[in-house]
Amino acid sequence: MKLCQTTEQIERPKSKQCYQELCEVIPGGVNSPVRAFKGLGISPLVVERGAGDQIYDVDGNAYIDYCGSWGPLIHGHAHPEIVAAAQKRLAMGSTFGITTAIEEQLAREVVNLVPSIDKIRFVSSGTEATMSAVRLARGYTKRNLVVKFAGHYHGHADFFLVQAGSGVLGLTPTSSSAGIPEGIIQHTACLPFNDIEACRAFLLHPDHRHQVAAVIIEPIAGNIGCVPATTEFLQMLRKVTGEIGALLIFDEVITGFRVGLGGAQEMYGVTPDLTCFGKVIGGGFPAAAFGGRQDIMDLLAPLGTVYQGGTLSGNPVAMEAGLKSLKMLQVPGVYQELMRKTNIITEPLRKLFAAKDINACVQQVGSMFTIFFGATQVRNMSDVSQLDTTKFTEFFLYLFNEGVYIPPSQYEVWFVSMAHEEDNLMRTRDLILDYFA
Ligand SMILES: Cc1ncc(COP(=O)(O)O)c(C=O)c1O
């Protein structure tokens, strides 16, 4: 493996100054913690603009971007068609707090593309989508207990911020943030991902089977790096939730319209009761959604008794950008092209790992992938806990110094967009191969 500079080489005086000033008025200088580059030992990026597959910091340095705003930018930065659609709508007024016709267009698009969705409601963030879907599931089933999986992230609603308790199947997990009352997390169970027998036993246990309102899962986990569920695991969850009268919620905030027009549920052939969307559905604007079976969705106010709302929900500018983004994804061959572009990096790397017996691996689904250091396969949190984050940090800095920006954590997913150019993909590939050579 290459011996790398473990310090920063790029000149970024303005970025550093700007970050210091941000820290004076914003906690940690960031509006979302992962932007702070914690543990990487360098000042965070302060970005000025993006175009296509590149971003530019306030010092004018360019970076090939594989973070893509954590997933929404499947068409790259500032795509001219999306910008034009948003601008046109913006000139008509940015928000009304009144229904607009464009909401119906995006809703119908999703209903047509994803067979499990009879009705959908738009919100402004993935957090709102998952939080609202769980409230709806609780209202529908008249039960409280929510089951999630270790390492899965569903946004920052209180009841999601739990980590598995000491007992693998502990019903009382501990909170992973201060400020969360015990009484709230006692209604969340955190189970081991991809462990069919343990999860089946928990769900069917007489103490739980009548308590579980919903099982929520990222069908392809993206917040521990790219870790797909096994098909058998999802099939088991579908079957058992049906048997015990609980709802199955797929959190497709990352995977929706990313791994295919029908999302992960189409890929696996497993139909959830409710689905959460975010990221791609907003075309780079703050829009997200949850949707599913009509009999469940019609329980939402004003029709039903489950309250949910939002001042900027269904924002027309975001709807327009989202609609354009989804239309562009329906051009034949888009997902094959995304896969082809991504494989430019991942295929040679896989071959190299095998040929040289390197203790690392690439896990990929379509245009999302992670390079894991210190493991040849990652299936669950116990594999994740073995990863070599020191190596990752070195690798991150190596690429950063070469003008390649990847998500600043080992536990995240790289996203390839339609805007990624051949030259830049090949340059990235060569840099990575060189690193491992
Ligand atoms: C799978 C998943 N669900 C929910 C969320 C929360 O979305 P947001 O950050 O828009 O609130 C995220 C965010 O990354 C996510 O990856």
The ligand as an SDF file (V2000), in Angstrom:
LIG
                    3D

 16 16  0  0  0  0  0  0  0  0999 V2000
  -31.8310    6.0760    5.2650 C   0  0  0  0  0  0  0  0  0  0  0  0
  -32.0600    7.4610    5.7910 C   0  0  0  0  0  0  0  0  0  0  0  0
  -33.2280    7.7540    6.3600 N   0  0  0  0  0  0  0  0  0  0  0  0
  -33.4880    8.9830    6.8310 C   0  0  0  0  0  0  0  0  0  0  0  0
  -32.5610    9.9820    6.7570 C   0  0  0  0  0  0  0  0  0  0  0  0
  -32.8550   11.3440    7.2780 C   0  0  0  0  0  0  0  0  0  0  0  0
  -33.0010   12.2470    6.2220 O   0  0  0  0  0  0  0  0  0  0  0  0
  -32.7670   13.8120    6.4450 P   0  0  0  0  0  0  0  0  0  0  0  0
  -31.3110   14.0110    6.6870 O   0  0  0  0  0  0  0  0  0  0  0  0
  -33.2570   14.4300    5.1720 O   0  0  0  0  0  0  0  0  0  0  0  0
  -33.5980   14.2160    7.6110 O   0  0  0  0  0  0  0  0  0  0  0  0
  -31.3170    9.7240    6.1600 C   0  0  0  0  0  0  0  0  0  0  0  0
  -30.2860   10.7720    6.0630 C   0  0  0  0  0  0  0  0  0  0  0  0
  -29.2080   10.5860    5.5980 O   0  0  0  0  0  0  0  0  0  0  0  0
  -31.0640    8.4250    5.6710 C   0  0  0  0  0  0  0  0  0  0  0  0
  -29.8840    8.1050    5.1180 O   0  0  0  0  0  0  0  0  0  0  0  0
  1  2  1  0
  2  3  1  0
  2 15  2  0
  3  4  2  0
  4  5  1  0
  5  6  1  0
  5 12  2  0
  6  7  1  0
  7  8  1  0
  8  9  2  0
  8 10  1  0
  8 11  1  0
 12 13  1  0
 12 15  1  0
 13 14  2  0
 15 16  1  0
M  END
$$$$
